[in-house]
């Protein structure tokens, strides 16, 4: 399996062998440079693809699901748009999972309460969602996770079990922090990229093309365009007899521990 550990062992081994050969036959330094650059490249791709399981095991779908069940997840809230999202979910009888940012819970605790009251699930999406989160050390990441858990747990029936790393990027420090906290990492296999574009047609077509049983969709409850796309998406799912279920049901994992 291509994991951070295996790749590190492999490349250290290759570099040692090259060093050994270099004692007898001179190897051009470009070979060393090329191998190190390839190593860095694999690390970069592995860190940025949550489904690669490179640093952390992430649940990105349920490939054994045969029924037309799909899970929708919303990142980066709660925000004022979350209320519109909740209304739509109610209208289409859909259950979703919200990955919340700690500082946004502090701003909108009443919206978080509404999410829970409506029967949806919540998970941890860091406290700051900082652009530099991937450069934080284990201790700083651990503190952010704990702080956000505490904010969420004021409203949930148990301890938070789900975590989604900001930007879906994982690092050795995040892996070590999660080893201590014991959270399950939840990824996705249907990304809308609604954070990057406001073109509704583009976003909708992108997700519709990828819909299949057991899939996990990533949307954001932070913009008006995402809300408009959501309504069309929910209509599409209804017309195609898809049931929108929670992550708990789709993955058979508990969102909250006792
Ligand atoms: Zn996010």
Boltz pocket constraint, residues with backbone or C-beta under 6 A from the ligand:
constraints:
  - pocket:
      binder: B
      contacts: [[A, 75], [A, 76], [A, 125], [A, 129], [A, 165], [A, 166], [A, 167]]
      max_distance: 6.0
